[in-house]
Amino acid sequence: MNRNNKLWGFFTSLVLIITLVIALLPTGIAFAQSPWADAFDSYANGSAIHGQGGWKGWDNAPGVTGTVSNAFSLSVPHSLEIDSTDDVVHEYSGHTSGQWVYTAWQYIPAGFAGRSYFILLNTYNDGGAKNWSSQIRFDRPSNLVLSDFDGNTLPLIRGRWVEIRVEIDLDADQQRFYYDGNVLVTKSWRNGVSGGGLQNIAAVDLYGNNASPIYYDNLSLLSGSSTALVSSSNPSERGLNVTFTATVQSASNFIGIPTGTVTFREGATVLASQPLDGAGQATLTTNALSLGIHTITADYGGDSSFYQSSGNLNQSIVDTLPPQVSWVRTIPDCGGNLVNGQTTGTRIRQFTVTFNEEVQDPPGNTGVDDVTNPANYSLVLDPVGAATPFSIDSVLYNAGTLTATVSINGGTPLTDGAYRFVVNGSTSIRDLSGLPLDGNGNGIGGDDYILNFFITTLTLPPTGFAPDRYTTLPPQTAENTYKRYGGLELEVPRLGVHVPVAGIPLGPQGWDITWLGNKAGYLEGTAYPSWPGNTVLTAHVYLASGNPGPFVDLHTLKYGERVVLHIGGMRYIYEVRSNEQVLPDDISVLQHETFDWLTLLTCRGFSEADNTYRWRQTVRAVLVHVEPK
């Protein structure tokens, strides 16, 4: 049966078809409206396809069957050979709405002769009503691929596998036929060939039409999909996280959740590939997009039920926040981030300043806003006293890591003392949008980043005298005068301790608490009492009189017991988290903390042999509550 005879049967029976179309719908095999695929690899080589996998001859005639072949194959080992007398049909049912994609791979040998057909129908009944939607002729005499009845053509390809793809939108009554990735024709589905058809995908027909053999492999009818891409914020701030969410859904009446992978791209650049979750969603979070408009695409790769799809959006990246200093480290390494109020034993030679976004670094090192201009940094010793400046020798900036390396003091390491390091934001250092440095982190630019710190290689102060004997004290010198803090008191309820707190200055030899008596002492250079950080308070274990001091029983405090600071009419209540002995040179107990911690320090383990204490007893407690007195 040739193409014209098939159409003649339709036209001469048009009235009968219209009146009997419902009664003549298939009543045999029940096909679900689910996706379908066949690669012919499970059938025996050389076997007739009629009666296998839902395939049959036209009008269920076994004599026009195709043959399973291993002569050529896209997926090993088999394909379907369509020879001159073959007219092979596969029916589908229930595909009546939404978007579907029919795909077939075709191999036409170099020596092909004749005309062969690929046909899709919207109505098919064995011996009954039929309606053609798409009829494509592979024509060797003209060496063209032709869409019959509308005249669209493309060059015929022989000697390699070629994809045939038909994108069918039943709701919109449209089909688009692709041959080797090129559009051959776009037209109505219901009226594509015969006219007056149904909103339905009924069958495929592979028709030999007396031509020499051609081959088909990896046929599929997949549900269309839609990919919607949204952004967590648009516009979004440069350097801050923005999350892209791709949601993939069925675009047909097939009920299912797509699986597989979504590839996120910016132009041709792959940002990431993420799997779909159980809700059909994939996400990408990034903070690496530069200023400007970025076209972000989410490409869904498809699965065994759903065809691929894409979604995109234009993401705007803006800069409305000023730059900040993320952290400052030192060379040699002081053990991580150097924070305000920290005490370290590291002999610093360089600072590495890392910003949270890229800052200006024009050619040369003298620009007012240049991150590498040494004038934009300062370092002084004794900032609340004589304020002796140190040289800023050079600054190198790495835009990739957003880090400026600041060399100081001619390469000579810093010695013991109190220091202030400043990164200038009040008149200089700006980001690429011209916003000045936000040094204090309040979100408003134009202020300096100020870092006060202490360097000491001294040991923890001795906090006790020999027990049970009198020790004569020398006169207290002016430089060792303790500060008075009105209303600052320490209470340790379980020990029965409630004493005033005096300020112990940090001198060249460390903290000298010889004259502390029955008071507690605040070691200046640690966090000020009640401020975030690590406040260190000390008291004698034994007094110069030989009698027990306020901290004689400090070693008995247990986890969860309370320590109270009285300051400014408020009670700051801390709970003990650790109680341990350390060596006198273990200054790790002075390290800065992010939250409000209190460290209590005294001596432990008196040695009569050398008249010293072997250890320091340290209790660490964290703030849990603040209340008025």
Secondary structure as UniProt FT lines:
FT   HELIX           3..12
FT   HELIX           14..20
FT   TURN            21..24
FT   STRAND          36..38
FT   TURN            41..42
FT   TURN            45..46
FT   TURN            50..51
FT   TURN            53..54
FT   STRAND          55..57
FT   HELIX           58..60
FT   HELIX           62..64
FT   STRAND          67..69
FT   STRAND          79..82
FT   TURN            84..85
FT   STRAND          87..91
FT   STRAND          98..107
FT   TURN            110..111
FT   STRAND          115..124
FT   TURN            126..127
FT   STRAND          130..139
FT   TURN            140..143
FT   STRAND          144..147
FT   TURN            148..151
FT   STRAND          152..155
FT   STRAND          161..169
FT   TURN            170..173
FT   STRAND          174..179
FT   TURN            180..181
FT   STRAND          182..187
FT   TURN            190..191
FT   STRAND          203..207
FT   TURN            209..210
FT   STRAND          214..223
FT   STRAND          225..231
FT   STRAND          236..237
FT   TURN            238..239
FT   STRAND          242..250
FT   STRAND          261..266
FT   TURN            267..268
FT   STRAND          269..275
FT   TURN            278..279
FT   STRAND          281..286
FT   STRAND          292..300
FT   STRAND          309..318
FT   STRAND          325..331
FT   TURN            340..341
FT   STRAND          342..344
FT   STRAND          350..355
FT   TURN            368..369
FT   TURN            371..372
FT   HELIX           374..376
FT   STRAND          377..381
FT   TURN            383..386
FT   STRAND          388..390
FT   STRAND          392..398
FT   TURN            399..402
FT   STRAND          403..408
FT   HELIX           409..411
FT   STRAND          417..423
FT   STRAND          430..431
FT   TURN            432..433
FT   TURN            439..440
FT   STRAND          449..455
FT   TURN            467..468
FT   HELIX           478..480
FT   STRAND          483..492
FT   HELIX           493..495
FT   STRAND          497..504
FT   TURN            508..509
FT   TURN            514..515
FT   TURN            517..518
FT   STRAND          520..523
FT   TURN            524..525
FT   TURN            529..530
FT   STRAND          533..538
FT   TURN            544..545
FT   TURN            550..553
FT   HELIX           554..556
FT   TURN            559..560
FT   STRAND          562..567
FT   TURN            568..569
FT   STRAND          570..582
FT   TURN            584..585
FT   HELIX           587..590
FT   STRAND          596..607
FT   TURN            608..611
FT   STRAND          612..628
//
